[in-house]
Amino acid sequence: MLNCIIVDDDKIVRNLMEELVRQTPSLNLVGVCASATEALQCMTEAVVDLAFLDIEMPGMSGMQMLNYFNREQTQIVFVTSSEKHAVKAIDMEVTDYLLKPIDEKRFLKAILRVQKRKIKNAPESADLFVKSGTRFNRIPTRDILYVEGLANHVSIYTADGKRHIVLSTLKAIEGRLPGDRFMRIHNSYIVSVDRISAMEENAVIVEKSFLPVSRAHKKDLMARLRAI
């Protein structure tokens, strides 16, 4: 999940962007700011992975504000009312730019671009070591079909038909899995996207298992599968 902020002096745009962000399960909104000053304060209170940054603002512009971001940590998506800034945005190596009024499909395309860049720049994830009795056993992530979260533990299902029960949370396991191959599809399930053989209205099929897909995660899953 990506922590993001919205920085725009236009209240209507802020409200629209906030709605789009809250409808996107892979994003966690940590700040809605009307100025660069508010955004700088927000950045001292939370780690920011993604900033939706208006270019033309009174005081400090979005272009000027770029100098205050750790570009290795924070990706930038410019939000602008003019195409004239596109070339400069590319020169500044921001991830993407959105033209006002914001189109939902174009917004989702930008999020996919952000996720791809994050995956590309992320260090290669190690296999999981899970405790069984007094031993720690290696589970290659390539063998994992899906992970189910239960009350105080998770069950990891692998391609050899085994079920590994681990005292952990689903959120902790999610942070250990490669984001290019795994995604949350439900509050209780993480799935290996490459292992999905079919999708029904509210479920996916992995091997012989039917796993539920929540409404909140369905849009992201459809985009990842490039469903038409």
N, C-alpha and C positions, 0 to 999 in steps of 0.2 A: 504494500500500500504506500502511496506517495503523499507526503504532507505538502499541501499547497496553500498559496495565498493569492488573493485577488487584489490588484492595485489599480484603481481607476477613480477619477474624480467625478464621473458621471454615475449618479445613483441608479438610473434605469439599467445601465450596463452592468453595474455591480450586482443588482438583483437578478438579472438574467444569468450572469455567469455563476452566481451562487446556486441557482436552481440547477443548472447543468452539472456543476461539480457534485452537488448532493445526490444527483441521480446516477452518478458514476461510482460504482463500488470500489474501484481501484484507487480512488482519491479520498483523502482525508483533509477537510478544510480546517486550517488552523488560524486563518485571519482574513478579514474583509476590510480593506483599507482605502480611504478616500484620498490619500496623499502619500508621497514618498516618505515623509516624516513618520506617518503612522506605520508604514511598512517596515522601516528600519527598527522601530520599537518592537514590532511583532517578531522580527528576526532575532532579537535578543532573548525571546521567550520560548522559541520553538525551533527545532531543526526544520528547514524548509527545503524540500526536494524539487519543488516546481513553483514558479511564479508566473501568473498571468499578469502581464505588465503593460499598462497603457503607455503609449509613447508621449502623447502630448498632454502634459499636466502642468498646472501653474506651479511655480517654484522649481523644484527639481523634476526634470523630464525623465521618462523611462530610459532614454539613451544614457543620460548622466548617471542614473541609478545603477546601471550595470556594474560600475566600478565597486559597488558595495557588496556584491554577491561573491561567494566562493563558487566559481563556475565549475569546479570539480564536484561540488555537492549539489548545487542548484541549477536545474535547467530553466531556461527562459522561453516563454511563449509570448511574443508581443501581441498586443491587441490594439488595432489602429483603425482609423476611419479613412485612411488614404493608402493607396498602393505605392505611392512614391517612396515609402520607407522600406519596401520589400528588399531592394538591392542592399541597402545599408544593413538591414537585419541579417542577411546572408553573410555579409562581410564580418559582422560581429559574432558569427557562429552561434546564433541563438537556435533553439531547436525548431521553432516554427513561428508563424505569425497568423493571426486571425483578423479578418476584415469585419468591421461593424457594418450593418447589424450581424450578430453572430448566428451562423447557421449550425444547427445541431449536428448534422452529418460531418460538417467540416471540423467541428469541435472534437468529435470522436476520432477523426483521422489524425488530428494533432496529438491526442492522447496516445494513440497507437505509436506514433513517431517518438513520443517521449519514452514510452515503455521499451521500444526497440533500442534506443540510445542507452537507456539504463542497463539493459541486458548486455549490450555490446561492451560497455565500460566496466561491468561488474567482474570481479575476480571469479575464476572458475570455482563452483561450489564443490566441496568435498563430499564424499559419500557419508552416509549417516552411520554412527556407531551407537547402538542401542544396548541398554543393559538388560541382561537376562540372568537372574541369579547373581552370581559373583563375577560373571563374564560380560564383556562388551563385544557384541557381534557386529560386523560390518554389513550394512545393507547398501548395495550399489543403487544410487538414485535411478539409474536406467531400468532397474528391475521393479520399481514401485509402480503399481497400478493406481492406487488411490489411498487416501488416508481418511479415517473416520474419527471424529472427535466425540468422546463420551464424557461422562460426568467429571472424572478426575484422571482420565488417561486417554490415549489415542490408540487406535488399531491401524497398523500399517500392513496393507495387503500387497503381496508381491507376485510376480509372474509365475513363480514355482508353486503357487497355491498355498503358501504359508501366510499366517496372520501373526504379526509381531505386536504384542501389547506393551506399550511404553507409558511410564508415568510422566506425562508431559501435557502441554496444552496444544491445541490445534494451531494457535497463533505462533507459538514457539517453533513448531515443526515447519510451518509455512515460511518462516524466516530463514530456515536452513536449506530449503529446496530451491533449485534453479528456476527463476521466474520465467525463463523462456520455454520451460517444459511443463510447469505445473501452475494451476490457478485454482482459486477458491470458487466453487460453484454453489455453495450453500453454507449456512452457518456451521454445519457439521461435516462438510466434505471438502477435501482438496483432491483434484484429479490430475493425472498425467494426460495432458491434452492429446499427445500422440497415441494414447491407448484408447481413445474414444472411437468406437466403431460405428455408432449411430446416435442420433438425437431425436427424441420425441418432443412433444410440446413442453413438458415440464420435467424431463429426465434425459440422462445420457446412458448409453450402454457401454460398459467397460468389461471386456471378456464376457462373462455371463451375468454380470451384476447390473441392475438398474439403480442408478443413483439420482436422487432428486436434484433439480436445478431451481433455485429460488428466483423469484421475479426480479429481485435486486441485482442478481448476478447474470441474468440471462443475456442482457444486452452486450456485456463484455465478452461473454462466451461466444455469442454469434459473431462478433467482430473477429475474435481469435480464430474461429473455424472458417471464417470468410463465407459464412452461409448465405445463400441467395434464394 
